[in-house]
Amino acid sequence: MGTTFIILGTSILAIFLAGYFAQKYLPPPKPKIFGVDLGTTYSCIGMYHAISGHVDILKVQDGHKCIPSVVAFCEKGILVGYHAVAQSEHNPKNTLYDAKRFIGKVFNKSDLDSLRKRYPFQLELDDHGMISYVVNVNDTVRRISPEQVGSNIIHTLRQAAIANVSSPVDNVVMSVPAEFNQLQRNYTRKAANLAGLEVLRIINEPTAAAMAYGLHKHPNMQTILVVDLGGGTLDVSILMVQGGMFLTQAMAGNNQLGGQDFNQRLLQYLLQQINQKFSRPLVDKEDAQILRNQVEEAKINLTNSDRAFIHIKLHSFDNKIYEEIITRHKFEELNKDLFEKVLEPIKTALNFVELEKSDIDEIVLVGGSTRVPKVRQIIQDFFRKRPNTSVDPELAVATGVSIQAGIIGGMWPLTVSAVELETRVQKIHV
């Protein structure tokens, strides 16, 4: 008996030592599974590194880690991301976006009439109430489903991953809004399948964000508030988290509030200034697109500086130069009411679960628009607590979903997998 225990003990020790030396001296294995964040406005892909536990969000186009969730159909073929955006002013009816708003969702005729007023491209409903885009290239009409748009974006992300790891990329974990029903999740999975990928798991975006911040490792129960403010939507979730288990307690949001709305306020202000200075409105599409690009750049610069500069040569105004200094104070003044609206779904979610502000243990910020200093200040002043900003908010969901991909792939160091408890909570729209 003693000999048996000695042999067993020696074998176990040998296994542990083999694992230790393998981790220490052998090259880390290449990622088997990747994490995909297919966003409404931007999309990205990441991978989890064995041993170090580091997550890399991969560069996809021209050094950018996130690409616009935009697909264009034109004479050159299919363009994705920044390439699609670059030609959007000349090809608005065939430049498609917001596929995530439509994917797997059933609409009625009234919904369609409302949507048609908002978009430059043509939309149709099939017999099942599903949205299709209608594009026309060289007098050839095609109907494109939202999942086809998604698949083109995912294909671009997949190619970037293949280029980074020099090996096949076949399996992914994806994230979706917590409010997505099973049909929306299935069609999101279909988008990845059309791009040649197998989806091993789909997790909720607030869960992914919490994992990015390491909150799944806490042994004690915590109440987490996730504020996700992207380019076009605001989502607030309250989660109960303990040891890798996630329970969604409340969801609230505004599907018409995001960074694009902040940009639009600044754009309208600049158009008024141009009209006053040159005594006529700016209507040229190329000049308008250049101005939009500078507005986006100015917004980004104002996150780290107290002023930003607009400098544009207006070709439609005989190449005259328009210059403007935009201060952070002016930007905040233009968007004062929009910034204050960020608190509305937060208050709604807290009231739904009858929680006080002091009951929130951690505030997690997600989405590029939460970089805006005034947004952070408003949230901090409301809770009298500094939000957790240790992770790049634009990459938080992709980081979390990549961690989950690494866990499923058995990468070192092993950590607890996310377990999402079933909930019947519905999103409250404000």
C-alpha positions as CSV (number, residue, x, y, z in Angstrom):
1,M,0.0,0.0,0.0
2,G,2.8,2.4,0.9
3,T,4.6,1.7,-2.4
4,T,1.3,2.5,-4.2
5,F,1.0,5.9,-2.5
6,I,4.6,6.7,-3.2
7,I,4.2,5.9,-6.9
8,L,0.9,7.9,-7.1
9,G,2.4,10.8,-5.3
10,T,5.5,10.8,-7.6
11,S,3.2,10.7,-10.7
12,I,1.2,13.7,-9.5
13,L,4.3,15.6,-8.7
14,A,5.7,14.8,-12.1
15,I,2.6,16.1,-13.8
16,F,2.8,19.4,-11.8
17,L,6.5,19.8,-12.6
18,A,5.9,19.0,-16.3
19,G,3.2,21.7,-16.4
20,Y,5.4,24.2,-14.6
21,F,8.4,23.7,-16.8
22,A,6.1,23.7,-19.9
23,Q,4.7,27.1,-18.9
24,K,8.2,28.4,-18.0
25,Y,10.3,27.3,-20.9
26,L,8.1,26.2,-23.8
27,P,6.7,28.8,-26.3
28,P,3.1,29.6,-25.4
29,P,0.4,28.0,-27.6
30,K,-1.3,30.1,-30.2
31,P,-4.8,31.1,-29.4
32,K,-7.4,28.6,-30.5
33,I,-10.5,30.8,-30.0
34,F,-10.9,34.5,-30.6
35,G,-13.3,37.1,-29.1
36,V,-15.5,39.2,-31.4
37,D,-17.3,42.3,-30.4
38,L,-19.7,43.1,-33.3
39,G,-20.9,46.5,-32.3
40,T,-23.6,48.9,-33.5
41,T,-21.0,51.5,-34.4
42,Y,-17.6,49.9,-34.2
43,S,-16.4,46.3,-34.2
44,C,-13.1,44.6,-33.1
45,I,-11.5,41.2,-32.4
46,G,-9.2,40.1,-29.7
47,M,-7.1,37.1,-28.4
48,Y,-6.0,35.9,-25.0
49,H,-2.4,35.0,-24.5
50,A,-1.5,31.9,-22.6
51,I,0.8,32.2,-19.5
52,S,0.7,36.0,-19.3
53,G,-3.1,36.2,-19.3
54,H,-2.7,39.4,-21.5
55,V,-5.4,40.3,-24.0
56,D,-4.5,41.8,-27.4
57,I,-7.2,43.6,-29.4
58,L,-5.8,43.3,-32.9
59,K,-5.2,46.0,-35.4
60,V,-7.6,45.6,-38.3
61,Q,-7.3,48.5,-40.7
62,D,-4.6,51.2,-41.1
63,G,-3.5,50.7,-37.5
64,H,-7.0,50.9,-36.1
65,K,-8.1,48.3,-33.6
66,C,-11.8,49.1,-34.0
67,I,-13.4,49.6,-37.4
68,P,-16.7,51.2,-38.2
69,S,-19.5,48.7,-38.5
70,V,-20.2,49.9,-42.1
71,V,-20.4,48.0,-45.3
72,A,-20.6,49.5,-48.8
73,F,-21.5,48.0,-52.1
74,C,-20.0,49.7,-55.1
75,E,-18.5,49.1,-58.5
76,K,-15.2,48.1,-56.9
77,G,-17.0,45.4,-54.9
78,I,-17.7,45.3,-51.2
79,L,-15.9,47.8,-48.9
80,V,-15.8,47.4,-45.1
81,G,-15.0,49.7,-42.2
82,Y,-13.0,52.9,-42.8
83,H,-12.9,52.1,-46.5
84,A,-16.7,52.1,-46.6
85,V,-17.0,55.3,-44.6
86,A,-14.5,57.1,-47.0
87,Q,-16.9,56.8,-49.9
88,S,-20.2,57.1,-48.0
89,E,-21.0,60.7,-49.2
90,H,-20.8,59.7,-52.8
91,N,-22.7,56.4,-52.3
92,P,-25.1,56.9,-49.4
93,K,-27.9,54.6,-50.7
94,N,-25.5,51.6,-50.9
95,T,-23.5,52.3,-47.7
96,L,-25.1,50.2,-45.0
97,Y,-24.8,50.5,-41.2
98,D,-26.8,49.9,-38.0
99,A,-27.2,46.2,-38.9
100,K,-27.1,45.3,-35.2
101,R,-30.3,47.3,-34.7
102,F,-32.1,45.1,-37.2
103,I,-30.5,41.6,-36.9
104,G,-32.9,38.9,-35.9
105,K,-35.6,41.5,-35.0
106,V,-39.2,41.4,-36.2
107,F,-40.7,44.7,-37.4
108,N,-44.1,45.8,-38.6
109,K,-45.2,48.2,-41.3
110,S,-45.3,51.2,-38.9
111,D,-41.8,50.5,-37.7
112,L,-40.6,50.3,-41.3
113,D,-42.2,53.7,-42.2
114,S,-40.4,55.3,-39.2
115,L,-37.1,53.7,-40.0
116,R,-37.2,54.8,-43.7
117,K,-37.3,58.5,-42.5
118,R,-34.0,58.0,-40.6
119,Y,-31.8,56.4,-43.2
120,P,-30.5,57.3,-46.6
121,F,-30.6,53.7,-47.8
122,Q,-33.7,51.7,-48.7
123,L,-35.2,49.2,-46.3
124,E,-37.8,46.5,-47.0
125,L,-39.7,43.9,-44.9
126,D,-39.9,40.2,-45.8
127,D,-43.0,38.0,-45.1
128,H,-41.6,37.3,-41.6
129,G,-41.1,41.0,-40.7
130,M,-37.4,40.8,-41.1
131,I,-35.5,43.9,-42.4
132,S,-33.5,43.8,-45.7
133,Y,-31.4,46.5,-47.2
134,V,-31.9,47.2,-50.9
135,V,-28.8,48.2,-52.9
136,N,-28.5,49.0,-56.5
137,V,-25.1,48.8,-58.2
138,N,-24.8,49.1,-62.0
139,D,-28.6,48.8,-62.3
140,T,-28.4,45.4,-60.4
141,V,-30.7,45.4,-57.4
142,R,-29.8,43.2,-54.5
143,R,-31.4,42.6,-51.1
144,I,-28.9,42.3,-48.3
145,S,-29.8,41.0,-44.8
146,P,-28.4,42.4,-41.6
147,E,-26.6,39.2,-40.9
148,Q,-24.9,39.5,-44.3
149,V,-23.7,42.9,-43.4
150,G,-22.5,41.5,-40.1
151,S,-20.7,38.6,-41.9
152,N,-18.7,41.1,-44.1
153,I,-17.5,42.9,-41.0
154,I,-16.7,39.7,-39.2
155,H,-14.8,38.4,-42.3
156,T,-12.6,41.5,-42.2
157,L,-11.9,40.9,-38.5
158,R,-11.2,37.3,-39.2
159,Q,-8.7,38.1,-41.9
160,A,-6.9,40.5,-39.4
161,A,-6.7,37.7,-36.9
162,I,-5.3,35.3,-39.5
163,A,-2.6,37.8,-40.4
164,N,-1.7,38.2,-36.7
165,V,-1.3,34.6,-35.8
166,S,-0.4,33.0,-39.1
167,S,-2.7,30.1,-38.5
168,P,-6.3,29.2,-39.1
169,V,-9.0,31.1,-37.2
170,D,-12.1,29.0,-37.1
171,N,-13.7,29.5,-33.6
172,V,-14.9,32.5,-31.7
173,V,-16.8,33.7,-28.7
174,M,-19.2,36.6,-29.4
175,S,-21.0,39.2,-27.2
176,V,-24.5,40.6,-27.6
177,P,-26.6,43.1,-25.7
178,A,-28.2,41.5,-22.6
179,E,-31.6,42.4,-24.0
180,F,-31.1,40.3,-27.2
181,N,-33.7,37.5,-27.4
182,Q,-32.9,34.0,-28.7
183,L,-33.8,34.9,-32.3
184,Q,-31.4,37.9,-32.3
185,R,-28.7,35.7,-30.8
186,N,-29.2,33.0,-33.5
187,Y,-29.0,35.5,-36.3
188,T,-25.8,37.0,-34.7
189,R,-24.4,33.5,-34.7
190,K,-25.5,33.1,-38.4
191,A,-23.5,36.2,-39.3
192,A,-20.4,34.6,-37.9
193,N,-21.2,31.3,-39.7
194,L,-21.5,33.1,-43.0
195,A,-18.0,34.4,-42.4
196,G,-16.7,30.9,-41.9
197,L,-16.6,30.9,-38.1
198,E,-18.1,28.6,-35.5
199,V,-19.5,30.4,-32.5
200,L,-18.7,28.4,-29.4
201,R,-20.5,30.7,-27.0
202,I,-22.4,34.0,-26.8
203,I,-22.2,36.1,-23.7
204,N,-23.9,39.3,-22.7
205,E,-22.0,42.5,-23.2
206,P,-22.3,43.7,-19.6
207,T,-20.9,40.3,-18.5
208,A,-18.0,40.7,-20.9
209,A,-17.3,44.2,-19.6
210,A,-17.3,43.0,-16.0
211,M,-14.8,40.2,-16.9
212,A,-12.5,42.8,-18.6
213,Y,-12.3,44.5,-15.2
214,G,-11.6,41.2,-13.5
215,L,-14.8,41.3,-11.5
216,H,-15.5,37.6,-12.2
217,K,-12.6,36.7,-9.9
218,H,-14.1,38.3,-6.7
219,P,-15.3,35.6,-4.3
220,N,-17.8,37.9,-2.5
221,M,-21.1,39.0,-4.0
222,Q,-20.9,42.5,-5.6
223,T,-23.5,44.7,-7.2
224,I,-22.1,46.1,-10.4
225,L,-23.5,48.9,-12.5
226,V,-22.4,48.9,-16.2
227,V,-22.8,52.1,-18.2
228,D,-22.3,51.4,-21.9
229,L,-22.4,54.6,-24.0
230,G,-21.4,54.0,-27.6
231,G,-21.8,55.9,-30.8
232,G,-25.6,55.6,-31.0
233,T,-27.0,53.9,-27.9
234,L,-26.9,54.1,-24.1
235,D,-27.4,50.9,-22.1
236,V,-27.3,50.6,-18.3
237,S,-27.2,47.2,-16.6
238,I,-27.2,46.2,-12.9
239,L,-25.5,42.9,-12.2
240,M,-25.1,40.7,-9.2
241,V,-21.6,39.0,-9.5
242,Q,-20.0,36.4,-7.3
243,G,-17.2,34.0,-8.2
244,G,-17.9,34.0,-12.0
245,M,-21.7,33.9,-11.7
246,F,-23.6,36.8,-13.3
247,L,-27.2,37.7,-12.7
248,T,-28.8,40.6,-14.6
249,Q,-31.1,42.4,-12.2
250,A,-32.1,45.4,-14.3
251,M,-31.6,46.9,-17.8
252,A,-32.5,50.4,-19.0
253,G,-31.3,52.5,-21.9
254,N,-31.8,55.1,-24.6
255,N,-31.4,53.8,-28.1
256,Q,-31.2,57.3,-29.5
257,L,-28.3,58.7,-27.4
258,G,-24.6,58.4,-28.1
259,G,-21.5,59.9,-29.4
260,Q,-23.0,60.6,-32.8
261,D,-25.5,62.9,-31.2
262,F,-22.7,64.8,-29.5
263,N,-21.0,65.2,-32.8
264,Q,-24.2,66.4,-34.5
265,R,-24.6,69.2,-32.0
266,L,-21.1,70.4,-32.7
267,L,-21.6,70.0,-36.4
268,Q,-24.7,72.1,-36.4
269,Y,-23.0,74.8,-34.5
270,L,-20.1,74.9,-37.0
271,L,-22.5,75.0,-40.0
272,Q,-24.2,78.0,-38.4
273,Q,-20.8,79.7,-38.0
274,I,-19.9,79.0,-41.6
275,N,-23.2,80.3,-42.8
276,Q,-22.7,83.5,-40.8
277,K,-19.1,84.0,-42.0
278,F,-19.7,83.3,-45.7
279,S,-23.3,84.4,-46.0
280,R,-24.4,81.1,-47.4
281,P,-24.9,77.6,-46.2
282,L,-22.5,74.7,-46.7
283,V,-24.3,72.1,-48.9
284,D,-21.4,70.5,-50.7
285,K,-21.2,66.8,-49.7
286,E,-17.4,66.5,-49.9
287,D,-16.9,69.6,-47.7
288,A,-19.5,68.4,-45.3
289,Q,-17.9,65.0,-45.0
290,I,-14.5,66.6,-44.3
291,L,-16.1,68.8,-41.6
292,R,-17.8,65.7,-40.0
293,N,-14.4,64.0,-39.8
294,Q,-12.9,67.1,-38.1
295,V,-15.8,67.2,-35.7
296,E,-15.1,63.6,-34.7
297,E,-11.4,64.4,-34.3
298,A,-12.2,67.5,-32.3
299,K,-14.4,65.5,-29.9
300,I,-11.6,63.0,-29.4
301,N,-9.0,65.7,-28.8
302,L,-11.3,67.4,-26.2
303,T,-11.1,64.3,-24.0
304,N,-7.5,65.1,-23.2
305,S,-7.2,68.8,-24.0
306,D,-9.3,71.9,-23.1
307,R,-9.5,73.0,-26.8
308,A,-9.5,71.7,-30.3
309,F,-8.9,73.3,-33.7
310,I,-11.0,73.1,-36.8
311,H,-9.2,74.0,-40.0
312,I,-10.8,73.2,-43.4
313,K,-10.4,74.4,-46.9
314,L,-13.8,74.7,-48.4
315,H,-13.6,73.7,-52.0
316,S,-17.2,74.7,-52.6
317,F,-16.3,78.2,-51.3
318,D,-13.5,78.9,-53.8
319,N,-11.0,77.2,-51.5
320,K,-11.5,79.6,-48.7
321,I,-10.2,78.6,-45.3
322,Y,-12.6,78.2,-42.3
323,E,-11.0,78.0,-38.9
324,E,-12.5,77.7,-35.4
325,I,-11.3,77.1,-31.9
326,I,-13.6,74.8,-30.0
327,T,-13.1,74.8,-26.2
328,R,-14.2,71.9,-24.0
329,H,-16.5,74.4,-22.2
330,K,-18.3,75.2,-25.5
331,F,-18.6,71.5,-26.4
332,E,-20.1,70.8,-23.0
333,E,-22.5,73.8,-23.4
334,L,-23.7,72.5,-26.7
335,N,-24.4,69.1,-25.3
336,K,-25.5,70.0,-21.8
337,D,-29.0,68.5,-22.0
338,L,-27.7,65.3,-23.8
339,F,-25.1,64.7,-21.1
340,E,-27.7,65.1,-18.4
341,K,-29.8,62.4,-20.1
342,V,-27.1,59.8,-19.3
343,L,-28.5,59.7,-15.7
344,E,-32.0,58.9,-16.7
345,P,-31.6,55.1,-17.4
346,I,-29.3,54.9,-14.4
347,K,-32.0,56.2,-12.1
348,T,-34.6,54.0,-13.8
349,A,-32.5,50.9,-13.3
350,L,-31.9,51.7,-9.6
351,N,-35.6,52.3,-9.0
352,F,-36.5,49.1,-10.7
353,V,-34.5,47.0,-8.3
354,E,-35.2,49.4,-5.4
355,L,-31.5,50.0,-4.8
356,E,-29.8,53.2,-3.4
357,K,-26.8,54.8,-5.0
358,S,-24.7,53.6,-2.1
359,D,-25.7,49.9,-2.8
360,I,-23.5,49.9,-6.0
361,D,-20.1,48.4,-5.3
362,E,-18.5,49.1,-8.6
363,I,-19.3,51.4,-11.6
364,V,-17.9,50.1,-14.9
365,L,-17.7,52.3,-18.0
366,V,-18.0,50.8,-21.5
367,G,-18.1,52.4,-24.9
368,G,-15.9,55.1,-26.5
369,S,-18.3,57.9,-25.5
370,T,-17.7,57.3,-21.8
371,R,-14.3,58.9,-22.4
372,V,-15.9,62.3,-22.6
373,P,-14.8,64.0,-19.3
374,K,-18.2,65.6,-18.7
375,V,-20.0,62.1,-18.9
376,R,-17.5,60.7,-16.3
377,Q,-18.0,63.8,-14.1
378,I,-21.8,63.5,-14.2
379,I,-21.7,59.8,-13.2
380,Q,-19.1,60.4,-10.5
381,D,-21.0,63.3,-9.0
382,F,-24.2,61.3,-9.0
383,F,-22.8,58.3,-7.1
384,R,-20.1,60.3,-5.2
385,K,-17.8,57.5,-6.3
386,R,-15.2,57.4,-9.0
387,P,-16.1,55.0,-11.9
388,N,-13.6,52.2,-12.7
389,T,-11.7,53.3,-15.8
390,S,-8.7,51.0,-15.6
391,V,-9.7,49.4,-19.0
392,D,-10.1,51.2,-22.3
393,P,-13.9,51.6,-22.4
394,E,-14.0,51.2,-26.2
395,L,-12.2,47.8,-25.9
396,A,-13.8,46.6,-22.6
397,V,-16.4,44.3,-24.2
398,A,-13.8,42.8,-26.7
399,T,-11.4,42.3,-23.9
400,G,-13.9,40.5,-21.8
401,V,-15.1,38.3,-24.6
402,S,-11.5,37.4,-25.5
403,I,-10.9,36.4,-21.9
404,Q,-13.9,34.1,-22.1
405,A,-12.5,32.7,-25.4
406,G,-9.2,32.0,-23.7
407,I,-11.0,30.2,-20.8
408,I,-12.9,28.0,-23.2
409,G,-9.7,27.2,-25.1
410,G,-8.0,26.0,-21.9
411,M,-5.3,28.7,-22.0
412,W,-3.1,29.3,-19.0
413,P,-3.5,30.7,-16.5
414,L,-6.8,28.9,-16.0
415,T,-9.5,31.1,-14.4
416,V,-13.2,30.8,-13.7
417,S,-15.6,30.8,-16.6
418,A,-18.6,33.2,-16.7
419,V,-21.9,31.5,-15.7
420,E,-24.8,33.7,-16.7
421,L,-27.9,32.9,-14.7
422,E,-31.2,33.0,-16.6
423,T,-33.2,36.1,-16.1
424,R,-36.6,37.4,-17.4
425,V,-35.7,41.0,-16.9
426,Q,-36.7,43.2,-19.8
427,K,-34.9,46.4,-20.9
428,I,-36.7,49.6,-19.9
429,H,-36.5,52.2,-22.7
430,V,-36.3,55.9,-21.5
